[in-house]
């Protein structure tokens, strides 16, 4: 199985490292616009093989998309990362042109590939990719909900003082500081609702911390995070390549699901060898429905900025 990752910066390289170390793919191609950068990252990862015990083939490429040919999954991390004080939404004008060009180049060489979009603003970049390429909607997946849910479970773990791997929870809605919706009502610790252990005020704080989880790290690091995003991509790619059919919140194109159409936004999906194999329609309460509709309105407003690019 072959995976291409475009963008060999912090996020892209960490994606490649996680996929290689976990032996998810037999070949990984890293592509970057900077001369020699992807080649250097690929070589560096290759030099961990004998100590970490994996045999994934690593290829680096400076803008040569011929090397990406016949990829099963392609991951787009291209574009500039967030800086302190910058919202994901402010990146639209800069990153949209980059993502569209990259997606078209990838499709030319891998016409059967499943696309995983990481570039921000992620929901809008996923929508742009879907509209630009004209592929079936099951083959275009935005990663954001995977990452947001991992942050949600981390904050629940800290609040509960319990292992994160014993906690279940998901985040739906837009992948933005004001648009994501941590589903605290449905979160559980070993099958027991977390509301049995945490007060309403504590759960509200967990939700608030989750929503600004990316911005918090940007403030601390001076740029976007990369370890958790890289791990989240590897988790998603693993479910695709190994047909695991995990239920993962992802940004996908909706056609009436959750009362929304002509939008890419985070909802729970079954992810397998065909990409999005099913959109899971969970029952939301009135408050959650209202939040989801508000989130969709905000994402749709951002999509309006793509008119000049989509034509």
N, C-alpha and C positions, 0 to 999 in steps of 0.2 A: 504494500500500500504506500502511495506517494502523497506527501503533503507539501504544498508550497506556502511559504510565509513571505509576504511582501512588507518590507520595512524591517530592517535589522537593528533598530534601536533597542532601548531597554525592554519594551513590551514584546517586540517581535523575537528578539534573541532569547528572552526568557520562555516564550512559547516553544521555540525550537528546542531549547534545553530540556524543558519538561516533557515534551513529546518523545524526544530521543531517550532520555533517562528511563521513562516509563515503558519504552519499547512498543509504543503505540503504532508507529509507522516503520516501514523498512527503509524509506528514503525521505529526506527532508531537503528542500531547496529554499535557501534564504536569498531574497532579492532586495537590493537597495540601490538608490541612485548615486550614492557616494562611492567613488572609485576605490575598490579594494576592501570596502568596509564589510560587506556581507561575506566575502571570501575569508577575511580575518576572523569574523565571528564563527563561521563554520569550522575553520581549522582549530580554533580554540576549543570548541565543543568536542571535536573529534579527538583531541588530545586528553579528554577525560574518559574515553572508552575503556582503556585497559584497567583503570582504577575503579571505575563504577560498574563495569561489566555489561555493557551493551554494545551492539554492533550495527546501529543505524547508520546508513550511508548519509553523509552530510555534503551538500554542494552549496557553494556561495556563488552569487552572480551579480555583476554590476549591470543592471538594467537589461540583461539578456534573457528575454522571456522564453526563448526557444528551450532553455534548460528546464523550464517548468512543464514541458509538454506531458500530457496524459496524467496530470495530477488527479487524485481522487477527491481531495479536499484542498481548497485554497483559502488562505486566511489573509485578510487585508488589515494591516495596522498602520498603513501609510498616513502621512499628514503630520502637522506639528502637534506636540503635546500641549496640554494646558499649562499656563503659568499662574503663579499666585494672583488671585483676584479675577481671573478669567473664567467665564462660564463656558460650558460645553457648547452652548448656543452660539457664542461669539466666533467659534471655529468654522461655521458653515461656509462662509465665503472663501476661506483659504483651502479647506480640505475637500470641498465638493468636487472641484475640477481634478484634483489629484486622484480621488477615489474612482471617479468615472473613467479616467484614462487607464488606471491600473486594472479595473474590472474588465474593461474591453480587451486589454492585452492578454489577460489571463484566459478569458473565454476563447480567444482565437486559438490558443494552444491546448486548452483542456476543455473541450466542448461539453463533456459529461460531468464536470466537477460540481461539487457542492460548495457554495460560497459562505464563509463565516466572516462577518463584518465586525471589526473592533474599533475602527476609526471613529472619532467623535465629531459632531454629536451623533451618536450611534444609531438611534432610531431613524433619523433623517438620512444618514449615509446608507442604511439598509434599504430604505424606501427608494433612494436615488439608484442604488444598484439594481433593485428589482425593476424599476421603470426603464432603466437604460438598457438592460440586457434582454428583457422579454422572456426570461426563463420561467418555468413553473414555480409557483411560490414555495414549494417544499424545498427548493434548492438554494434559497436565500435566507440566511439565518443571522440575526444580530445577537451578539454574545452578552449584552448588558445585564439581563436578568440573572444569568449564571453568577456573575461577579457580585451583583447587588445582594443576591440571596446568601452568598458566602459571607459577606460582611454582616448581614442581618444575623446569621447564626453565630458569628463571632461575638457580636455585641450581646446577644442573648446569653451566650456562654459566660461572658464576663459578669453580666448582671446576676446570673444564677450561681456562678462559681461552680459550674459543672462542665464536663468535657464537651467541646463543640461537636464532636462526632456522634454524640447521643441526642443531638437536637435536630429537629426537623422544622423547616420554615421556608417560605418563599416570598419573593418580592415581584410584583407585577407592575404594569404601567410603564411610563417613559423612563429612560435611563438618564435622569436629570435630577439635580438637587431639590427641585420642587415638584417633580412629576412622578417619582417612584412611590409605590404603595407597599410597605411592609405589612404582610397579612398577620398581624399579631394574634388575631382571633383564632387562626388555624395553626399557629406554631405550637410545637409540643416538645416535651422532654421525655424520651423513652415512652412515647404514646400518651403521656399525661399533658393536658393543656398547660402551657406556661403560665396562664392566668391563675393556676392553683398555687404558684410559687411567687409570682411577682404582682405588685399592685398596679392599678391603672396608671398611676403616675410613673412608675418604673418602666412599664411597657411603652408609655409615651416617649420617655427619654431614649429607650432603645430604638424606637422608630425614628426619632429625630436624629440620633447619632448615625443611623444607617443612611439616611437621606443625604447627609453631608459627608459620608464616609470618604468619597473621592476627594472632595475639596479639603477635608482635614489633612489628608496625606499630601496633597499638593502644597498646602501651606507649610507643612513640616519639611518636605523634601525639596521644594522649589520647582518641582515638575510633577507630572503624573506618576502614579504608582506603577509598578511593573510585576512584582512577584505574584500578587493575587490575580491580576489580569492574565498573566501567562499561565498560571495554574488553571484558571477558569476555562481558557481556550483549550488546554490539553484535555480537560474533563469532557468538554463538549465534543471535541474531535474523536476522543476515545469511544464515546457513545455512537458516533456515526460509523467509524471504521470497523468497530467490533460488533455492530448491530445490537447494542445493549438495550435499546428501547427504554432508556431512563426518562423520567418525567423531569424536564428542565425548563425553567422560565426563560423564554427567548423572545426577541423581537421578530415578529413574523407578519406577513401581509394578511390583513383581515378582510373578509368579505361577508360581513354580517355577524360574525362571532362577537360576543360581548357587546352587541349593539353598535358596532363600529365597522366602517367600510373604507376602502382606499386609504389605508394607513398601515404603517409597520409600528408595532408597539408590543411591549412585553406581556406575554400570557404563557401559562403552562403548556408545554408541548411534549409529545413522545418523540424522542430523537433516536433514529436508527439508520440503517444503511441507505435509506432513501432521503435522508435529511429529516424534515418535519413530517412525521408519519401520521400525526394526529394532533389537532388542537384540543386540549382538554377544557371543556366548558364547566368550570366549577361554579357552584352557587354562591354568589356574593350577596351580602346583606345590603340594605338601602344605603348605608354610609359608604360602603366600599364601592358600590355602583356609582354613587355621586363622585367619589374621588377618581374613579377610573374615567368617567366621562370628562371631568375637568382636565385630567392628565392628557387624554386624547386631544382635547381642544388645543392644549399648549403645543403638543407635538405637531398637530396639523398646521398650526400657525407658523412653526419653524419650516415646515415643508414648503410653505408658500414662497420662501426665499430661493427655491430651486427652479422657479419658472424660467429664468433666463438660461439655465444650464440644460434643462429638459426640453426646452423649446415649445 
